[in-house]
């Protein structure tokens, strides 16, 4: 799963490498609506079988994305580690503004006007629930 989402970021930022915007042989592109697009990059047949068993609505719910009224491009990446820890990275790009959110940190780059402004916003820490197993 993490490979799929990491590949989404690579595809989003790899425009110079793939100038024709052609999908790779091992890519699945799902287009919906006027401009909606999801890209899945599959490395092996086992991952393809796992993808066939996944529920796209559940994937979207788990990403817990805020609804946005902005016009721009939103790229979402889920980074999942082997220990089960996961991090959601969102990148919103518009003509003069870019927002990158990682965990509780959001960096906003505003390029309107003569000077570029960078703002860092730190959200509140989420409490971690610690569980202990009996020895």
Rosetta blueprint (number, residue, H / E / L):
1 X L
2 X H
3 X H
4 X H
5 X H
6 X H
7 X H
8 X H
9 X H
10 X H
11 X H
12 X H
13 X H
14 X L
15 X L
16 X L
17 X L
18 X L
19 X L
20 X L
21 X L
22 X L
23 X L
24 X L
25 X L
26 X L
27 X E
28 X E
29 X E
30 X E
31 X E
32 X E
33 X L
34 X L
35 X L
36 X E
37 X E
38 X E
39 X E
40 X E
41 X E
42 X L
43 X L
44 X L
45 X H
46 X H
47 X H
48 X H
49 X H
50 X H
51 X H
52 X H
53 X L
54 X L
55 X L
56 X H
57 X H
58 X H
59 X H
60 X H
61 X H
62 X H
63 X H
64 X L
65 X L
66 X L
67 X L
68 X L
69 X L
70 X L
71 X L
72 X L
73 X E
74 X E
75 X E
76 X E
77 X E
78 X E
79 X E
80 X E
81 X L
82 X L
83 X L
84 X L
85 X L
86 X E
87 X E
88 X E
89 X E
90 X E
91 X E
92 X E
93 X E
94 X L
95 X L
96 X L
97 X E
98 X E
99 X E
100 X E
101 X E
102 X E
103 X L
104 X L
105 X E
106 X E
107 X E
108 X E
109 X E
110 X E
111 X L
112 X L
113 X L
114 X L
115 X L
116 X L
117 X E
118 X E
119 X E
120 X E
121 X E
122 X E
123 X L
124 X L
125 X L
126 X L
127 X L
128 X L
129 X L
130 X L
131 X L
132 X L
133 X L
134 X L
135 X L
